[in-house]
C-alpha cells in the first residue's frame, strides 16, 4: 500500500508540520512517574510498600512493561499529586502510537479502508 503524503501550497509535507510529527520514541506514563519518584528521592520499593502495591507491578509499570490503569492513575494522583487525567491521556496516546506501528493492525486497517472504499 502506498502511503499518501499531503503537500501544502507552500510545499511543506504534511508529516513535517509540528503537530503532525510522530515521535521517535513514545512516552509511557510510567517513565514520568519513575522520573517523579527519582526526583523526590523515593525508591520504588519504598513507594510500593507505602501505597500497598506490589513492587514487581510498580517496576513493570515504571519500565513500560505494563499499562497504567485508571485505578493506578488515581493512586498516583493521591500519592504524588500527578493528575490522573493527564496520566491516562499519556497512556491512551502511547497505546494508539504503539497500535499504529503494529504490522497486524496496519494490515487490518488497510483491509478496512479497502472495504470501506467499495461502499
N, C-alpha and C positions, 0 to 999 in steps of 0.2 A: 504494500500500500504506500502511495506517495503522500508525504506529509504536505499539507497546504501551508504556505507561508504568505501572510498578508504583507504587502509592501504599501506603506502610506505614500501620500502625494509627495512628501519631502524625501522619499527614497529610503526611509528607515524601515527595516524589517520589524514585524510585529514582536518577535521574541527579543528584540534589542531594547524595547521600551521598558523602563524600570519596573513598572507594575506587572509586567508580563514575564520577568526573568524567573527562571527556575533555579533555585539554589543548588550549588554544587553538592552540598551536604545538608540533609534535612535535620531539623532540630526536634528532638523528642523532649517532652516536658520534664522527663527525668534528669536531663542534663542541667536544666535550670534549677531544679530542686537540689541536685548534687552540688552545684556551684554555691547555692544559698547556704547549705549546711557547712561547706568548707569555709565560706566567708565568715560564718558565725562561730567557727571553731568547734562545731558539733560533729562527733563521729557518727558514722552510720549505725554502729551497734548501740551507742547511747540513745540516739534518736528513736530507733526501732523499739528499744526497751521502754522508753518513756511514753511512747504513744500506743504501746500494745500491739506492735506489728512485728511479724517475723522478719529477722534480719535478712534472710535469703530473698524474701519477697521484695523488701525495700531495695536491696542491692540489685536485683534483676530489673526493677523499675528504673533505678538511677542509671543503669547501664544500657537502657533502651532494649532490654530483652523481654519486657512485659509492658502492656499498655496501662495507662492511667485510667482508673475507673472514676465514676462520679463520686462514689463514697470516699475513695482515697484522695481525690481532689479536695473534698470538703475537709478531710483530716489535715491536709497540708495547709489549707486556709486557716483552720483553727490553731494549728501549731506554729505556723511560720508567718501567717498574715499574707500569704500569696493568694490572690483572688482565684477561687475555684473556676469561675467562668473563663478566665484567661488561660489557665492550665488546660481546661477542656478544649478550648479553641485551638490551642497549640497541638493537642493530641489529635483532634479531628483533621487539622491541616496535615499533620505528619502521616496519618492514615491514608488520606487522599493522595498525597505525594507518593507514598510507597505503592499504593494500588496502581497509580498511573504508570509506574515503572515495571509493574509485574507483567511478564510476557503473556501469561494466560488471560489476564484482564484485557490487555491490548488486543489480543486476538478476538476475545468475546465482544469487545466494543466495536471492532471492525465488522463483525458479523451483524451486530445490531444496526449499525449505520447502513450497511448494505441492504438489510431487510427493510429498514425504515425508508430508504430511498425509493423503493419499489412502491410504497404506499402512496 
